[in-house]
Amino acid sequence: MGGRDFLGYGKTPPHAEWPDGARLAVSFVVNVEEGAEYSISLGDDRNEDVYEIVERVDGAPDPCKDTHFEYGTRAGYWRVMDLLDRYGVKAYANCCARALTLSPWMAEDLVARGHEIGCHSYLWERHAGMDEAREREVIANCVRDIRAVAGVRPVGWHTRSAPSANTRRLLVEEGGFLYDSDAYNDDLPFVMEVGGRSHVVVPYGFDTNDMRFQRGGGFVFAEDFAKYCIDAIDWLWAEGAERPKMMTIGLHLRIIGRPGRIAGLEAVLKHLSGLDGIWCARRDDIAHHWRRLAGLPEWQMGKGAEVLLPGIQSE
């Protein structure tokens, strides 16, 4: 099998040259998925069955699942946003397009707070095996609807779990995506040549992520999340004395926003605030920086990126 890179930067990765000599760039990713999960009550043909518990309900609406997701927007959102504001952190909001269209107030609030609006597909679904024509339409729908509700277009993309073999190429062909985060293989961004263009990949992480509070993930108490993230921060910060690195902290409104877990996020933010040489950054800022570091010209939105397919409805 070809196409996989098991070496990457090797033993001597490039010096990241983060702003102000930072040792570590930290990206907080707030996943906005509430209302984008499969839901018969929203007209889908099935219900999502992965949430606080794992339970499958077929052929009927699932108010248990529905209300678990609704907690994220009704209560969790405000706790997460207030904490990020308190510590002056700007995050990447990884938004499913349907979620934002169902909560337009949230799109407005995220932009007003200075967070980046990115794209997490239209629905909360994997793209592996998705037909190319359909995937192209889904990407167009995402850009159209997020721009309509938020007033900005997304330049970053991250698929739930597995993308298709075509996802990255389709993002580049669309012309308006600076980077994607469909990779889990490094502590630094990297550049790939895709369709004749230089495209930045900003890796994501499933370990420093509140998803591990869910069944089988290993986190039970707020301090579990905090300790794991802080251990990662401290290790990368120490390495950063010579070779600065990057890390991602993944958050979900309906998960970390619970009152028994939010203290874990507060502990992480407090720890970061006590360290010198930390750059808490939006992912678009990281991607632009990496292009400059790689000696690439300033990124320009590709021709045709603003020409969206008319009249297409999401499946």
C-alpha positions in Angstrom: 0.0 0.0 0.0 1.3 3.5 -0.8 0.4 7.0 0.2 1.2 6.7 3.9 4.1 8.5 5.6 5.5 6.8 8.6 8.5 9.1 9.0 7.1 12.7 8.9 9.6 15.2 10.1 11.8 12.5 11.6 14.1 13.1 14.6 14.6 16.8 13.8 11.3 18.6 13.1 11.4 22.2 12.0 11.6 25.0 14.5 8.0 26.3 14.6 9.0 29.9 15.3 5.7 30.6 17.0 4.9 34.3 17.7 6.8 35.9 20.6 9.1 32.8 20.9 6.3 30.6 22.3 7.4 27.0 23.2 3.9 25.6 22.6 0.9 26.5 20.4 -2.4 25.3 22.0 -5.5 25.1 19.9 -8.8 24.7 21.7 -11.4 23.2 19.4 -15.1 23.6 20.4 -17.1 21.1 18.5 -20.6 22.3 17.7 -22.7 19.3 16.8 -26.0 19.7 18.6 -28.8 19.2 16.1 -26.5 17.8 13.4 -26.6 14.3 14.8 -28.9 11.8 13.0 -32.4 12.4 14.4 -35.8 11.1 13.3 -37.3 14.1 15.1 -35.4 16.3 12.6 -36.5 14.3 9.5 -33.5 11.8 9.3 -34.1 8.1 8.6 -32.4 7.0 11.8 -31.2 8.2 15.2 -27.6 8.7 16.4 -26.8 6.1 19.1 -23.6 7.3 20.5 -23.9 9.9 23.3 -23.7 9.7 27.1 -24.8 6.1 26.7 -24.9 3.8 23.7 -28.4 2.9 22.8 -30.1 2.3 19.5 -33.7 3.4 18.9 -35.1 2.4 15.5 -38.2 3.7 13.7 -39.2 6.3 16.3 -37.9 9.6 17.7 -35.5 9.3 20.5 -36.2 12.0 23.1 -33.4 10.6 25.4 -30.8 11.2 22.7 -32.4 14.4 21.6 -32.3 16.0 25.0 -28.8 14.9 25.8 -27.6 16.8 22.7 -29.8 19.8 23.5 -28.0 20.2 26.8 -25.0 21.4 24.9 -26.7 24.5 23.5 -29.1 25.2 26.3 -26.6 25.1 29.2 -23.1 23.8 28.3 -22.4 26.5 25.7 -22.5 29.3 28.2 -20.2 27.6 30.7 -17.6 26.9 28.0 -17.7 30.3 26.5 -17.6 32.2 29.8 -14.5 30.2 30.8 -12.7 30.9 27.5 -13.6 34.6 27.8 -12.3 34.7 31.4 -8.9 33.5 30.2 -8.8 35.4 27.0 -8.7 32.3 24.8 -9.9 32.3 21.2 -10.9 28.9 19.9 -11.8 27.2 16.7 -15.5 26.4 16.6 -15.8 23.2 14.6 -19.3 23.6 13.4 -21.7 21.2 11.7 -23.7 23.3 9.3 -27.1 22.0 10.4 -26.2 22.7 14.0 -25.5 26.3 13.3 -28.6 26.8 11.2 -30.7 25.4 14.0 -29.0 27.8 16.5 -28.3 31.0 14.6 -27.9 32.9 17.8 -24.8 30.8 18.5 -23.2 31.6 15.2 -23.6 35.3 16.0 -22.3 34.9 19.5 -19.2 32.9 18.5 -18.3 35.6 15.9 -18.9 38.4 18.4 -16.5 36.7 20.9 -13.8 36.4 18.3 -13.7 32.7 17.8 -13.0 31.1 14.4 -15.9 29.4 12.6 -14.8 26.2 10.9 -16.7 23.3 9.2 -17.4 19.9 10.7 -19.4 18.7 7.7 -23.2 19.3 7.3 -24.3 16.5 9.6 -22.3 14.8 12.4 -21.2 11.9 10.2 -18.2 10.3 8.7 -17.4 10.7 5.1 -15.6 7.4 4.5 -17.1 5.8 1.4 -19.3 8.8 0.6 -20.0 9.1 -3.1 -17.8 11.9 -4.6 -20.7 13.8 -6.2 -22.6 13.8 -3.0 -19.6 14.8 -1.0 -18.9 17.7 -3.3 -22.5 18.9 -2.7 -22.2 18.5 1.0 -19.1 20.7 1.1 -20.9 23.3 -1.0 -23.9 23.2 1.3 -21.7 23.6 4.4 -20.0 26.7 3.0 -23.3 28.2 1.8 -25.2 27.7 5.1 -22.4 28.6 7.5 -21.7 31.8 5.6 -25.4 32.6 5.6 -25.9 32.2 9.3 -22.5 33.3 10.6 -21.6 36.0 8.1 -18.2 34.5 7.5 -17.2 31.5 5.4 -15.2 28.6 6.9 -11.6 28.2 5.9 -10.9 25.1 8.1 -12.4 21.7 7.9 -12.5 18.6 10.1 -14.5 15.4 9.4 -16.1 13.3 12.2 -13.7 10.4 12.3 -12.8 9.2 8.8 -12.9 11.3 5.7 -13.3 9.8 2.3 -10.5 9.2 -0.1 -11.6 12.3 -1.9 -12.3 14.8 0.9 -9.0 16.7 1.0 -8.9 17.0 -2.8 -12.5 18.2 -2.9 -11.7 20.8 -0.3 -8.8 22.1 -2.3 -10.9 22.1 -5.5 -13.6 24.1 -3.8 -10.9 26.8 -3.4 -11.8 28.3 -0.1 -10.3 26.0 2.5 -6.9 27.1 3.9 -6.4 23.9 5.8 -8.0 20.7 7.2 -7.6 18.8 10.4 -8.3 15.3 9.1 -5.0 13.9 10.5 -3.9 12.6 13.9 -0.2 11.8 13.1 2.0 14.7 14.4 2.6 17.4 17.0 3.1 20.0 14.3 1.2 21.1 11.2 2.5 20.1 7.8 2.0 21.0 4.1 0.8 18.6 1.4 0.6 19.1 -2.3 -3.0 18.4 -3.3 -4.3 19.0 -6.8 -1.3 21.2 -7.6 -1.8 23.5 -4.6 0.0 23.7 -1.3 -2.5 22.7 1.4 -1.9 22.9 5.2 -2.9 20.1 7.5 -3.3 21.0 11.2 -3.5 17.7 13.1 -6.3 17.0 15.6 -6.2 14.8 18.7 -8.5 12.2 20.3 -6.5 11.8 23.5 -6.5 15.4 24.9 -10.2 15.4 24.2 -13.3 15.4 26.4 -14.9 12.7 24.3 -13.0 10.3 26.6 -15.7 11.0 29.2 -18.0 8.9 27.1 -18.4 5.2 27.6 -15.1 3.4 27.6 -13.0 6.5 27.2 -11.3 6.4 30.6 -12.3 9.8 32.0 -14.7 9.9 34.9 -13.9 12.9 37.0 -13.0 16.5 35.9 -9.5 16.0 37.3 -9.0 13.0 34.9 -9.4 15.3 31.9 -7.3 18.1 33.5 -4.4 15.8 34.6 -4.1 14.2 31.2 -4.1 17.5 29.3 -1.8 19.1 31.8 0.7 16.2 31.5 0.7 16.6 27.7 1.1 20.4 28.0 4.0 20.1 30.4 5.8 17.5 28.3 5.5 19.4 25.0 6.4 22.7 26.8 9.6 21.1 28.0 10.4 19.8 24.5 9.6 23.3 23.2 12.7 24.7 24.8 14.5 23.4 21.7 11.8 22.3 19.3 8.4 24.1 19.8 5.3 21.9 19.3 1.6 22.2 18.9 -1.3 20.5 20.7 -5.1 20.4 20.3 -7.6 20.2 23.2 -10.9 19.0 21.9 -14.2 20.1 23.6 -17.8 19.3 23.2 -20.6 21.5 24.5 -22.7 18.6 25.8 -19.7 16.9 27.4 -17.3 19.3 29.1 -20.1 21.7 29.6 -21.6 19.5 32.3 -21.2 20.9 35.8 -19.3 17.9 37.0 -16.7 18.2 34.2 -16.3 21.9 33.6 -13.7 22.3 36.4 -11.4 20.2 34.3 -11.3 22.8 31.6 -10.9 25.6 34.2 -7.8 23.7 35.6 -6.3 23.4 32.2 -6.8 27.1 31.4 -5.4 28.1 34.8 -2.3 26.0 34.2 -1.7 27.4 30.8 -2.1 31.0 32.2 0.8 30.3 34.6 3.3 29.2 31.9 5.5 31.5 29.9 5.8 30.7 26.2 2.3 29.6 25.4 0.4 30.7 22.3 -3.3 29.9 22.5 -4.3 30.4 18.9 -7.1 29.9 16.4 -6.4 27.3 13.8 -6.5 29.7 10.9 -3.8 31.7 12.6 -1.7 28.5 13.0 -2.2 27.5 9.4 -1.3 31.0 8.0 1.8 30.9 10.2 2.8 27.5 8.9 2.5 28.7 5.3 4.8 31.6 6.1 7.3 29.3 7.9 7.3 26.9 4.8 8.2 29.9 2.6 4.8 29.7 0.7 3.1 32.8 -0.6 0.3 34.3 1.4 -2.8 32.1 1.0 -5.4 33.4 -1.4 -8.9 32.0 -1.7 -9.1 30.1 -5.0 -11.1 31.2 -8.0 -14.7 30.0 -7.8 -14.7 29.4 -4.0 -17.5 31.8 -3.6 -19.6 30.4 -6.4 -21.8 27.8 -4.6 -24.1 25.3 -6.2 -27.6 26.7 -6.2 -30.6 24.9 -4.9 -28.8 21.9 -3.4 -30.4 20.4 -0.3 -28.4 18.4 2.2 -29.2 14.7 2.3 
